[in-house]
Every structure is written in structure tokens, then in C-alpha cells.
Amino acid sequence: MPALTFLAFDYGKASIGVAVGSIVSGQAQDVATVKNVSGQPNWGQISNLVQEWRPQGFVVGLPLNMDDSENATTRAAREFGNRLGNRYNLLVHMVDERLTTVTARHSLAQSAVPMRRHKSRLDRVAAQTILQTFLDEQTRADLKREP
């Protein structure tokens, strides 16, 4: 059975949190923060992560409003997901990311991470939360398919 590794991204105008995980382990872990340069993702850094982790697909957080409507950030995240999929020729799964930053903040507050380091890890932990949501959904879908 292939590892079915995924890289997940929490897209933001200034930076992009990145996490990695697999269907086999069912676990996600935060790995990096990619800075946007002049409004563009640092594709060199993303390529290095793709080369290192060799994912079979991507997961990108979709920042919807609480009423399910879209906003400028939603459109930017979709565009990033499209560019990511086209650049690396891999399937991109868009995952509702509402409240992931709140969850990430709570997780960091509960951890031993000093408060001054929360900001630098927030995007990464949000990406981890997005990916964990995706992995959990895959596990639930697999359980429903079993006889």
C-alpha cells in the first residue's frame, strides 16, 4: 500500500503554513512556513518541500465565511491551489478551514511553546489542523466503505 503522503497549506498573503501527513499513519505534523515575496509564494521553497516529502497530493485550506460565502482570501487560496496543482501535476483537495486558526492558537496555548513563538508557528499549526481534518475525513470514509 502506498504511503499516500500529502502536503497541506494554510495560504495567507504574507506567509503559508505547511504540514505533512499520510493516510497510513493518519497523523499530520507541521513542517515549515513559506514566506510570500512581493505577493508571490516562494516557489523554490515549496519545490524543496515537494522534493523532500514526495507527496501524492496536496491539501489547501479554503477560508470561507461563517455563512459559507466566499471572500477575497477564499479566491486567493483557490488560485494558489490551482497553481500548486498545475505546477506539480498533483491533485489538490480544498478543505474548509474555518476556525483552524482558533484551534491552532488553542493548541499552542496548551503546549509548552513560549508565547513569543506562537506567531511564528501559527500558520504551520493551522496547516497541520487542516491536514488532520482531511486525514480524519479519509479514515471515516474508508470505515463507511468496509462491509
Secondary structure as UniProt FT lines:
FT   STRAND          5..10
FT   STRAND          15..22
FT   TURN            23..25
FT   STRAND          28..37
FT   TURN            38..39
FT   STRAND          40..41
FT   HELIX           43..53
FT   STRAND          57..62
FT   TURN            66..67
FT   HELIX           72..88
FT   STRAND          91..96
FT   TURN            98..99
FT   HELIX           100..110
FT   HELIX           115..117
FT   HELIX           118..145
//
